[in-house]
Amino acid sequence: MGASDLKLENYLDTLNPDQREAVEHCSGPLLVLAGAGSGKTRVLTCRIARLIEEHGVDPNSIMAVTFTNKAAEEMRNRVHALLGAEPGGLWIGTFHSIGARILRRHATRLGFGPSFTILDADDSLREIKRVMEDRKAPKRWKPQAVQGAISGAKNQLVTPTAFAEGALDPFTRMVADVYPAYQARLREGNAFDFDDLLVKPVELFDEYRDVLERYRSRFKFLLVDEYQDTNHAQYRFLELLAREHGNLCVVGDDDQSIYGWRGADIRNILEFERDFPAARTIRLQRNYRSTQLILAAANKVIAENTRRKGKTLYTENEVGPLITLTRAADENDEAEWIADEIAGLLDADRERQHRQFVVLYRTNAQSRALEEAFRSADLPYRIIGGVRFYERREIKDVVAYLKLISNPRDASSYLRVVNYPRRGIGQTTLTVLLDRAREAGASLLDASRNATRIGGIRPAGASALEGFARLIDRYRALAAHVRVHDLLGQLIGELRLLEHLREEGYEGIDRAQNVEELISAASEFEARDALGANELDDIGEVTELDLFLQKIALIADVDNLDPEADAVTLMTLHNAKGLEFLVVLISGLEEGLFPLSRSYDSLEELEEERRLFYVGITRAQNKLYLTHAKRRRRGGEWLISSPSSFLEPLPDDLVESRDTERYFEQLSRRRSGGWWQERLSADRIAIPGELTYDYSDSQEVASLPQLSEGCRVRHPRFGSGVVAALDGRGMDLKAVVDFETAGRKKVMVRYANLELE
């Protein structure tokens, strides 16, 4: 037995029976329903190592897919540790990175060059805006909505032609006009957007049998993490590769499917056994992360959902402290209480560190009050989901230069940097250049090379354009044989970018430091990080610069999360997926905010919101706080809030309730007719409980259906039902309804759109 065998065997001994069963399964489809904190990464990595060591599977025959670069790196490192050596040829990466990897080799089949540009969301939106302007799309439609519609279509593998056939209303007809023009613009610029990295490999497999057979014959074993968050394009990609051999192992948790809003289809995991009838299903239900009490709360919450496979988490960890449910006066009071509570816990236990705490919220807008409170309390914090490093202006400027050097057809990058730093190239000059380039069917860079021959452009502007073209051409030649770090350093030096940034003052100095950090990132880059060490000779014209740009284009927010940075983390619940913290505080648990008010229009959306709450709860290792405010400013107005319905399933014996001092202060002032009564508008808001206003004359309340126990109602999604009970009053009225198909539901009347039958 070799050294690596010994490591692997010792590791197998650490697995519980369910984990070991999943690891020892070899061939055929396998569904691993892995509950939160149940050690799914351990199972996946050990399974890969066992396939290689025990069953003699060539690493070249294995593809493992994750949803973040960070997870992919962790998986690779663990497999390396188990085997005692780098598993050469093994593909581990995200769907997007694997898609880009395939396209680098075969993009020419689809009419693209191998040095294509990957557009981020901002670049994609910019192109859509230009297309909408060119096609004189109605101003009432927002480009973001069009971008979302096109993205949704791509995730469902709906082509522009198919989309147009189903376009029945004014908005979808307008999208049907923009969609093919946008795709044509991408082709002109030799560019793919993020969705194309999923769609185009499927298109390759469908249209070119030899390409499909190449990868189908190579990858005999497929392993997929977070399968519950796959969309139709990802499902189709996997199905095409695994159809014949059936060696598809998917690991996921239907109770943690939280990305339906961006195309994820929970049916992929719920119906896996239908799609693969020979599938074996194993449930991982032992949790290694959280206390018994936290898991009891999580199980109670998620049991309210109807669309789930069903499992109950348990743990051998300690019972743990009670969950703290805190009621605050408003969002500022809530944020200050959270900051004070964290500071108090840190003072009480000097061994605790800031990085062990996380504050989670439903929307990014909630971070403002938290940031102000943390600054006032002098608590170090970091925000995940704010402005990412590669989205900062100065970084996007430099990267645009690199993109244009890599891909001379990239019009978006050309327009961004042709006059940065200033070269005396005005908008009139660029407009003429754009017109001439379109007439000639040439790229902007091509047109720039002969700008002095274009009528309508002043000599100084034409000279500047030609000088810019010579600059890019020179660096294109360098990119073929110079390391990215050296290329970048030389370019920045020649353009004097750091000097230009420092001239902007204090903020400019910070921007210059960011550019220097980009140079550091380039110095650490290895081409094999993006493509694989033993496959670099199989990429044709692709340069190290192309692969560097590919890597930074696919970096996600959570990939930049430094686990060693000693600061409290602030992030949305969606960004918290896959992470864990000693202490978790979930804020803003109010009806209309969490769950969002629109989720009451759909059973699917409401259950996804509840799964999101479940994800938040199960991030906690030892202590969980849940907070809500009595009022919150939305759209510039103070609105009174009710506690989230998600809190209702929590048993009293799991929770300790607390109120902030300011909440009690408002109670006393309200009773004495103080400022609280003066600041609130009685015709639009109500304070539940002791502070309830009389809504007898309120237009909002009058617009609600007049319900009574026993009356029949209809819900837009749940269908017909009978009101079993009513709770609350005014805008806080809740109805318990026994629906004929959906069962018993408790709904907020103001959000539920109930109609009397």
C-alpha positions in Angstrom: 0.0 0.0 0.0 1.5 3.3 -1.1 1.6 6.5 0.9 -1.3 8.0 -0.9 -3.4 4.9 -0.4 -2.7 5.1 3.4 -3.9 8.7 3.4 -7.0 7.8 1.5 -7.8 4.8 3.7 -7.3 6.9 6.9 -9.6 9.5 5.4 -12.3 6.9 4.6 -12.3 5.9 8.3 -13.4 9.5 9.2 -16.6 9.2 7.1 -20.0 8.4 8.6 -21.9 5.5 7.1 -23.9 7.6 4.6 -20.9 9.5 3.5 -18.9 6.3 3.0 -21.7 4.8 1.0 -21.7 7.8 -1.4 -17.9 7.6 -1.7 -17.8 3.9 -2.4 -20.4 3.9 -5.0 -18.6 3.6 -8.3 -20.5 3.5 -11.6 -24.0 4.6 -12.5 -26.1 7.7 -11.6 -25.9 8.8 -8.0 -27.9 11.5 -6.2 -26.5 12.7 -2.9 -29.0 14.8 -1.0 -26.5 16.7 1.2 -28.0 18.7 4.0 -26.4 21.9 5.2 -23.1 21.3 7.0 -23.2 17.5 6.2 -19.7 17.3 4.7 -20.5 17.2 1.0 -17.1 18.6 -0.1 -15.5 15.8 1.9 -17.6 13.3 0.0 -16.9 14.7 -3.4 -13.1 15.0 -2.9 -12.9 11.6 -1.3 -15.0 10.1 -4.1 -12.7 11.6 -6.8 -9.6 10.3 -5.0 -11.1 6.8 -4.6 -12.1 6.6 -8.3 -8.4 7.3 -9.1 -6.7 5.1 -6.5 -9.2 2.3 -5.9 -10.8 1.9 -9.3 -7.8 3.0 -11.5 -9.8 5.8 -13.3 -7.5 8.1 -15.3 -7.8 11.6 -13.9 -8.2 12.7 -17.5 -11.5 10.9 -17.5 -13.0 12.9 -14.6 -14.8 16.3 -14.7 -15.9 17.9 -11.4 -18.1 21.0 -11.6 -18.6 23.5 -8.8 -20.4 26.9 -8.6 -17.5 29.1 -7.3 -13.9 29.3 -8.1 -13.2 29.2 -4.4 -15.0 25.8 -4.1 -13.1 24.5 -7.1 -9.7 25.5 -5.6 -10.6 23.9 -2.3 -11.7 20.7 -4.0 -8.5 20.5 -6.1 -6.3 21.1 -3.0 -8.1 18.4 -1.0 -7.8 15.9 -3.8 -4.1 16.7 -4.1 -3.7 16.1 -0.4 -5.5 12.8 -0.5 -3.5 11.5 -3.5 -0.2 13.0 -2.4 0.3 14.4 -5.9 -1.4 16.7 -8.4 -4.0 14.7 -10.4 -2.9 15.8 -13.9 -5.6 16.0 -16.5 -8.5 16.2 -13.9 -10.9 19.0 -14.8 -12.3 20.9 -11.8 -14.0 24.2 -12.3 -17.2 26.2 -12.5 -19.7 25.6 -15.3 -18.6 29.0 -16.7 -14.9 28.3 -16.6 -15.3 24.8 -18.1 -17.5 26.3 -20.8 -14.8 29.0 -21.6 -12.2 26.2 -21.6 -14.1 24.3 -24.3 -14.8 27.4 -26.3 -11.1 28.3 -26.4 -10.6 25.2 -28.5 -13.7 25.2 -30.6 -15.0 28.7 -30.9 -14.0 28.8 -34.6 -16.7 26.2 -35.3 -19.3 28.8 -34.2 -17.7 31.6 -36.2 -15.7 33.2 -33.3 -12.0 33.5 -32.8 -10.2 31.8 -29.9 -9.1 35.1 -28.4 -12.7 36.1 -27.7 -13.7 38.6 -25.0 -15.9 37.6 -22.0 -18.3 40.5 -21.3 -19.2 41.1 -17.7 -22.7 42.2 -16.7 -21.9 45.9 -17.1 -20.3 45.4 -20.5 -23.3 43.3 -21.6 -25.7 46.0 -20.4 -23.8 48.6 -22.3 -24.1 46.7 -25.6 -27.8 46.2 -25.0 -28.3 49.9 -24.5 -26.5 50.6 -27.8 -28.6 48.1 -29.6 -31.8 49.6 -28.1 -30.7 53.1 -29.2 -29.9 51.9 -32.7 -33.2 50.2 -33.0 -35.1 53.1 -31.4 -36.6 50.9 -28.7 -39.3 52.6 -26.6 -37.9 54.6 -23.7 -40.3 53.0 -21.2 -38.5 49.7 -21.3 -35.4 49.6 -19.1 -32.2 48.0 -20.6 -31.8 46.0 -17.4 -35.2 44.4 -18.0 -34.2 43.5 -21.5 -30.9 42.1 -20.3 -32.8 39.9 -17.8 -35.2 38.7 -20.4 -32.4 37.8 -22.8 -30.5 36.1 -20.0 -33.5 34.1 -19.0 -34.1 33.0 -22.6 -30.5 31.9 -22.9 -30.6 29.9 -19.7 -33.6 28.0 -21.1 -31.7 27.5 -24.5 -34.3 29.6 -26.2 -32.8 31.0 -29.5 -33.7 34.5 -30.8 -35.9 32.8 -33.5 -37.8 30.7 -30.9 -38.1 33.7 -28.6 -39.7 35.8 -31.4 -42.3 33.1 -32.1 -43.5 33.3 -28.5 -43.4 37.1 -28.2 -47.1 38.1 -27.7 -47.0 41.4 -25.7 -45.3 44.7 -26.4 -42.3 44.1 -24.1 -41.4 40.6 -25.4 -41.9 41.8 -29.0 -39.4 44.6 -28.3 -37.0 42.0 -26.7 -37.4 39.8 -29.7 -36.2 42.7 -31.8 -33.2 43.4 -29.6 -32.1 39.8 -28.9 -30.8 38.8 -32.4 -29.2 42.3 -32.9 -27.4 41.9 -29.6 -26.1 38.5 -30.6 -25.0 39.9 -33.9 -23.2 42.7 -32.0 -21.4 40.1 -29.9 -20.3 38.2 -32.9 -19.0 41.3 -34.5 -16.9 42.0 -31.4 -15.8 38.3 -31.1 -17.3 38.3 -27.6 -19.4 36.1 -25.4 -21.4 37.2 -22.4 -21.6 35.0 -19.3 -24.7 33.2 -20.4 -23.0 32.3 -23.7 -20.4 30.4 -21.7 -23.2 28.0 -20.8 -25.2 28.1 -24.0 -22.5 27.9 -26.6 -20.9 24.6 -25.4 -24.4 23.0 -25.7 -24.7 24.5 -29.1 -21.3 23.0 -30.0 -22.4 19.5 -28.8 -25.7 19.7 -30.6 -24.3 20.8 -33.9 -21.0 19.0 -34.1 -21.1 15.4 -33.2 -17.3 15.0 -33.3 -16.9 17.7 -30.6 -19.5 16.0 -28.4 -17.9 12.6 -28.9 -14.5 14.0 -28.0 -15.6 15.1 -24.6 -18.1 12.3 -24.1 -15.4 9.7 -24.7 -13.0 11.5 -22.5 -15.1 12.3 -19.4 -16.3 8.9 -18.2 -17.1 10.3 -14.7 -18.9 13.5 -14.0 -19.4 15.0 -10.5 -21.5 18.1 -9.9 -21.7 20.1 -6.7 -24.7 22.4 -5.8 -26.9 20.6 -8.4 -30.0 22.2 -7.0 -28.9 25.5 -8.5 -28.4 24.3 -12.1 -30.5 25.8 -14.9 -31.7 24.1 -18.1 -28.5 24.9 -20.1 -26.4 23.3 -17.4 -28.7 20.4 -17.2 -28.5 19.9 -20.9 -24.7 20.1 -20.9 -24.5 17.4 -18.3 -27.1 15.2 -19.9 -25.4 15.3 -23.3 -22.1 14.2 -21.7 -23.5 11.5 -19.4 -26.3 10.1 -21.5 -24.4 7.0 -22.7 -22.3 6.0 -19.7 -24.6 7.3 -16.9 -21.7 7.9 -14.5 -23.2 11.2 -13.2 -22.9 11.9 -9.5 -24.8 15.0 -8.4 -24.6 16.4 -4.9 -27.0 19.0 -3.7 -29.8 20.1 -1.4 -33.2 20.9 -2.7 -33.8 22.8 0.6 -31.0 25.2 -0.4 -32.2 26.0 -4.0 -32.2 29.8 -3.9 -31.4 31.0 -7.4 -34.7 30.5 -9.3 -34.7 34.2 -10.0 -31.7 33.8 -12.2 -32.8 30.7 -14.0 -32.0 27.8 -11.6 -34.6 25.0 -11.9 -35.2 23.1 -8.7 -36.9 20.4 -10.8 -33.4 19.2 -11.9 -32.8 17.8 -8.5 -36.4 16.9 -7.6 -36.7 14.9 -10.8 -33.2 13.4 -11.0 -34.5 9.8 -10.4 -37.0 10.3 -13.2 -34.4 11.5 -15.6 -32.0 8.7 -14.5 -34.2 5.8 -13.5 -31.2 3.7 -12.4 -30.1 6.4 -9.9 -29.1 5.5 -6.4 -30.1 8.1 -3.8 -28.2 8.7 -0.5 -29.2 11.3 2.1 -26.5 13.0 4.2 -28.5 14.3 7.2 -25.8 14.5 10.0 -24.8 18.1 10.4 -21.2 18.8 11.6 -21.6 22.6 11.8 -24.4 23.8 14.0 -25.8 23.2 17.5 -28.9 21.0 18.1 -31.0 24.1 18.8 -30.1 25.8 15.5 -30.9 22.7 13.6 -34.2 22.3 15.3 -35.2 25.8 14.2 -34.0 25.1 10.7 -36.0 21.9 10.4 -39.1 23.6 11.7 -38.8 26.4 9.1 -38.1 24.3 6.1 -40.8 21.8 6.9 -43.3 24.5 5.8 -42.3 24.0 2.2 -44.1 21.5 0.1 -41.7 21.1 -2.9 -38.9 19.1 -1.3 -37.4 15.6 -1.2 -37.6 15.5 2.5 -34.9 15.0 5.1 -34.3 16.0 8.8 -30.9 17.3 9.9 -29.5 16.1 13.2 -26.2 16.6 15.0 -24.1 15.2 17.8 -23.0 18.7 18.7 -24.0 20.4 21.9 -27.5 21.8 22.4 -26.2 25.4 22.3 -27.7 28.8 23.4 -31.2 29.9 22.6 -31.9 31.9 19.4 -32.2 35.6 20.2 -35.2 37.3 18.5 -34.9 41.1 18.8 -37.5 43.8 18.0 -36.1 47.2 17.2 -37.7 50.6 16.6 -36.4 51.2 13.1 -33.5 50.1 10.9 -31.0 52.5 12.5 -32.0 51.3 16.0 -31.7 47.7 14.7 -28.2 48.3 13.2 -27.0 50.1 16.4 -28.2 47.2 18.5 -26.5 44.7 16.3 -23.2 46.6 16.5 -23.5 47.0 20.2 -24.3 43.3 20.7 -21.3 42.2 18.6 -19.0 44.6 20.5 -20.3 43.3 23.8 -19.7 39.7 22.8 -16.2 40.6 21.8 -15.5 42.4 25.0 -16.9 39.5 27.1 -14.7 36.9 25.3 -11.3 38.2 24.2 -10.6 35.0 22.3 -13.5 35.7 19.9 -12.5 37.5 16.6 -14.4 39.8 14.4 -14.3 37.4 11.5 -16.4 34.9 13.4 -19.4 37.2 13.0 -21.6 37.8 10.0 -24.6 40.0 9.5 -27.0 38.8 6.7 -29.7 40.8 5.0 -32.1 40.3 2.1 -31.3 43.3 0.0 -28.0 45.3 -0.5 -29.8 48.5 0.5 -30.0 47.4 4.1 -26.2 47.7 4.4 -26.3 51.5 4.7 -27.6 51.6 8.3 -25.3 48.8 9.3 -22.2 50.5 7.9 -23.1 53.7 9.7 -23.6 51.8 13.0 -20.3 49.9 12.6 -18.4 53.0 11.9 -19.8 54.7 14.9 -19.0 51.7 17.1 -15.5 51.5 15.6 -16.1 47.9 14.5 -14.0 46.7 11.5 -16.2 45.3 8.8 -16.1 44.2 5.2 -19.0 44.1 2.7 -19.3 41.2 0.2 -21.3 42.2 -2.8 -20.3 45.8 -3.0 -18.0 47.2 -5.7 -15.8 44.3 -6.7 -12.1 44.9 -7.4 -12.4 44.2 -11.1 -15.4 46.5 -11.4 -13.6 49.6 -10.2 -13.2 52.3 -12.8 -9.4 52.3 -12.9 -9.2 48.5 -13.1 -11.8 48.3 -15.9 -9.8 50.9 -17.8 -6.6 48.9 -17.6 -8.4 45.6 -18.3 -10.1 47.3 -21.4 -6.6 47.9 -22.8 -5.7 44.2 -22.2 -9.0 43.1 -23.8 -8.4 45.2 -26.9 -4.8 43.8 -27.2 -6.2 40.3 -26.9 -9.2 40.8 -29.1 -8.9 43.7 -31.7 -12.6 43.4 -32.6 -13.7 44.4 -29.1 -15.6 47.6 -29.8 -16.6 48.2 -26.2 -13.1 48.2 -24.9 -11.9 50.3 -27.8 -14.4 53.0 -27.0 -13.5 52.9 -23.3 -9.8 53.6 -23.7 -9.2 55.2 -27.1 -9.1 58.6 -25.4 -7.8 57.5 -22.0 -5.4 59.0 -21.1 -6.6 62.0 -23.2 -5.3 62.0 -26.8 -7.5 64.8 -28.1 -10.0 62.4 -29.7 -13.5 63.9 -29.5 -16.9 62.5 -29.8 -17.4 63.9 -33.3 -14.3 62.1 -34.4 -15.5 58.8 -32.9 -18.9 59.2 -34.5 -17.4 59.5 -37.9 -15.1 56.6 -37.2 -18.0 54.4 -36.1 -19.9 55.2 -39.3 -16.9 54.4 -41.6 -16.2 51.2 -39.8 -19.7 50.0 -40.1 -19.9 50.9 -43.8 -16.6 49.0 -44.4 -17.6 46.1 -42.2 -14.3 46.6 -40.3 -13.4 46.8 -36.6 -12.8 50.2 -35.1 -9.1 49.3 -34.7 -8.9 48.5 -38.4 -10.5 51.8 -39.3 -8.1 53.7 -37.0 -5.1 52.4 -38.8 -6.0 54.5 -41.9 -7.8 57.4 -40.1 -6.0 60.1 -42.2 -7.9 58.8 -45.2 -11.3 59.2 -43.7 -13.1 62.4 -44.6 -14.6 64.4 -41.8 -11.9 63.7 -39.3 -9.5 66.5 -38.4 -5.8 65.8 -39.0 -4.9 66.0 -35.3 -7.7 63.5 -34.4 -6.7 61.2 -37.3 -3.1 61.2 -36.2 -4.1 60.4 -32.6 -6.3 57.5 -33.8 -3.5 56.0 -35.9 -1.0 56.4 -33.0 -3.5 54.6 -30.8 -3.8 51.8 -33.4 0.0 51.5 -33.6 0.2 51.2 -29.8 -2.3 48.4 -29.6 -0.7 46.5 -32.6 2.7 46.7 -30.9 1.4 45.2 -27.7 -0.5 42.6 -29.6 2.8 41.5 -31.0 4.4 41.5 -27.6 1.5 39.4 -26.1 2.4 36.4 -28.2 5.7 35.9 -26.3 5.8 38.2 -23.2 4.5 37.2 -19.8 1.3 39.0 -18.8 3.0 40.7 -15.8 5.7 42.2 -18.0 3.3 43.2 -20.7 1.0 45.0 -18.2 3.9 46.7 -16.4 5.3 48.0 -19.7 1.9 49.2 -20.9 1.1 51.1 -17.7 4.6 52.6 -17.7 4.4 53.8 -21.3 0.9 55.3 -20.7 2.0 56.9 -17.4 -1.3 55.7 -15.9 -0.1 55.7 -12.3 1.0 59.3 -12.7 -2.3 60.3 -14.2 -4.2 58.7 -11.4 -2.1 60.2 -8.7 -2.9 63.7 -10.1 -6.5 63.1 -9.2 -5.8 63.7 -5.5 -6.4 61.5 -2.5 -8.8 59.1 -4.3 -6.4 58.9 -7.2 -3.7 57.6 -5.0 -6.0 54.8 -3.9 -6.8 54.1 -7.6 -3.1 53.9 -8.4 -2.6 51.4 -5.6 -5.4 49.3 -7.1 -3.7 49.3 -10.4 -0.4 48.2 -8.7 -2.4 45.4 -7.1 -3.6 44.3 -10.6 0.1 44.1 -11.6 0.7 41.9 -8.6 -2.2 39.6 -9.6 -0.7 39.3 -13.1 2.7 38.4 -11.6 1.1 35.5 -9.7 -0.9 34.2 -12.7 0.0 30.8 -14.3 -1.6 29.8 -17.6 -2.3 26.3 -16.3 -4.6 27.9 -13.7 -7.1 28.6 -16.5 -6.5 25.6 -18.8 -4.5 22.8 -17.2 -0.8 22.2 -17.2 -0.8 19.4 -19.7 -3.1 21.0 -22.2 -1.4 24.3 -23.0 -0.1 22.9 -26.3 -3.7 22.2 -27.5 -4.9 25.8 -27.6 -3.7 27.1 -30.9 -3.5 30.9 -31.0 -4.6 31.5 -27.5 -2.1 33.5 -25.4 -1.3 33.7 -21.7 -3.0 37.1 -21.9 -6.3 35.5 -23.1 -6.2 33.1 -20.2 -5.5 35.8 -17.7 -8.5 37.8 -18.9 -10.6 34.7 -18.8 -9.6 34.1 -15.2 -10.4 37.6 -13.9 -13.7 37.7 -15.9 -15.0 34.6 -14.0 -14.1 35.8 -10.4 -17.1 36.1 -8.1 -17.6 38.1 -5.0 -17.2 35.2 -2.6 -13.9 34.3 -4.3 -12.4 37.5 -2.8 -13.5 36.7 0.7 -10.3 36.5 2.8 -11.0 34.1 5.7 -8.1 35.6 7.6 -9.2 39.2 7.5 -10.3 40.1 11.0 -13.5 42.0 10.3 -17.2 41.5 10.7 -18.7 40.4 7.4 -21.8 42.1 6.0 -23.5 40.3 3.1 -26.8 39.4 1.5 -28.2 35.9 2.3 -27.5 34.8 -1.3 -23.8 35.6 -1.0 -23.6 33.6 2.3 -24.3 30.3 0.5 -21.6 27.8 1.3 -20.1 29.8 4.2 -20.2 29.3 7.9 -19.7 31.6 10.9 -19.6 31.1 14.7 -22.2 33.8 15.1 -24.9 34.7 12.6 -27.2 37.7 12.8 -30.1 37.8 10.2 -31.6 41.3 10.0 -34.7 42.8 8.5 -37.1 39.8 9.1 -40.2 41.7 8.2 -43.2 41.0 5.9 -42.6 42.7 2.5 -38.8 42.7 3.0 -38.1 39.1 3.9 -40.1 37.5 2.4 -40.2 40.1 -0.3 -43.8 41.2 -1.0 -43.8 40.0 -4.6 -43.1 36.4 -3.4 -46.7 36.1 -2.2 -47.8 36.1 -5.9 -46.3 32.6 -6.4 -46.0 29.5 -4.2 -42.6 28.8 -5.9 -41.2 32.2 -5.1 -42.5 32.1 -1.5 -40.9 28.7 -0.9 -37.6 29.9 -2.4 -37.7 32.8 0.0 -38.2 30.4 2.8 -35.3 28.3 1.6 -33.2 31.4 1.6 -34.1 31.9 5.3 -33.1 28.3 5.9 -29.8 28.9 4.3 -29.2 31.8 6.6 -30.1 29.9 9.7 -27.8 27.0 8.8 -24.7 29.3 8.3 -24.6 29.5 12.2 -22.3 27.3 14.1 -23.0 28.3 17.7 -25.3 31.4 18.0 -28.1 32.8 15.9 -29.7 36.2 16.2 -32.9 37.2 14.3 -33.9 40.9 14.2 -36.8 42.9 12.8 -37.8 46.6 13.0 -41.2 48.1 13.8 -40.7 50.7 11.0 -38.3 51.0 8.1 -37.8 53.8 5.6 -38.6 52.7 2.1 -38.6 55.0 -0.9 -38.1 58.0 1.4 -41.1 57.2 3.5 -41.4 55.5 6.9 -43.5 52.4 6.7 -44.6 50.2 9.6 -43.5 46.6 9.4 -44.9 43.3 10.8 -42.6 40.4 11.9 -41.9 38.0 9.1 -44.3 35.0 8.7 -41.1 32.9 8.5 -40.7 33.4 12.3 -44.0 31.8 13.1 -42.9 28.1 13.0 -40.1 28.7 15.5 -41.2 27.0 18.8 -41.1 29.2 21.9 -38.7 26.9 23.7 -36.0 27.7 21.1 -36.2 31.5 21.3 -35.5 34.2 23.7 -37.2 37.5 22.9 -35.6 40.9 23.4 -36.6 44.5 22.7 -34.2 47.5 22.2 -34.2 50.4 24.6 -35.3 52.7 21.8 -38.3 50.5 21.2 -39.4 50.9 24.8 -38.8 54.7 24.6 -41.1 54.9 21.6 -43.7 53.0 23.5 -43.7 55.5 26.3 -43.7 58.5 24.0 -46.5 57.1 22.0 -48.6 56.7 25.1 -48.0 60.3 26.1 -48.6 61.7 22.6 -45.0 62.5 21.9 -42.9 63.0 18.7 -43.5 59.4 17.6 -47.2 60.1 17.0 -46.4 63.4 15.2 -43.9 61.8 12.8 -46.0 58.9 11.6 -48.8 59.4 9.1 -51.9 57.6 10.3 -53.5 57.4 6.8 -50.7 55.2 5.5 -49.1 53.2 8.3 -50.2 51.2 11.3 -48.3 50.1 14.4 -49.3 46.5 15.4 -50.2 45.6 18.9 -50.3 48.3 21.5 -49.6 51.0 18.9 -52.3 50.2 16.4 -54.0 53.1 14.6 -57.7 53.0 13.7 -57.8 52.3 10.0 -61.6 52.7 9.6 -61.1 55.6 7.2 -58.0 54.4 5.4 -58.2 54.0 1.7 -55.6 51.2 1.7 -57.6 49.1 4.2 -60.8 49.8 2.3 -59.2 48.4 -0.8 -58.6 45.0 0.9 -61.2 42.2 0.5 -63.7 42.1 3.3 -62.9 38.6 4.7 -64.7 36.6 7.3 -64.1 33.0 8.6 -65.7 30.5 6.3 -65.8 32.7 3.1 -64.4 31.4 -0.1 -61.4 33.1 -1.8 -59.2 32.7 -4.8 -55.4 33.2 -4.9 -53.5 33.8 -8.2 -51.3 30.8 -7.6 -52.8 28.7 -4.9 -56.3 28.6 -6.4 -59.6 28.4 -4.5 -59.9 27.9 -0.8 -61.8 28.7 2.4 -60.7 31.2 5.1 -60.2 29.1 8.3 -59.1 32.0 10.5 -58.1 35.6 10.6 -55.4 37.2 12.7 -54.5 40.9 13.2 -56.2 44.0 11.7 -55.8 46.7 9.1 -52.7 46.3 6.9 -51.4 43.6 9.2 -54.3 41.3 8.6 -53.3 37.7 8.0 -55.6 34.9 6.8 -55.3 31.2 7.3 -56.7 29.6 4.1 -57.4 26.0 3.4 -56.6 25.8 -0.4 -58.0 22.9 -2.4 -54.7 22.0 -4.0 -52.0 23.8 -2.1 -53.2 22.9 1.4 -53.3 25.3 4.4 -51.4 28.5 4.0 -51.1 31.7 6.2 -50.9 34.7 4.0 -50.6 38.5 4.4 -53.9 39.8 3.0 -52.3 43.0 1.7 -49.8 41.0 -0.4 -51.8 38.0 -1.3 -54.2 39.5 -4.0 -57.1 37.4 -2.7 -60.4 37.7 -4.4 -63.8 36.7 -2.9 -65.6 33.9 -4.8 
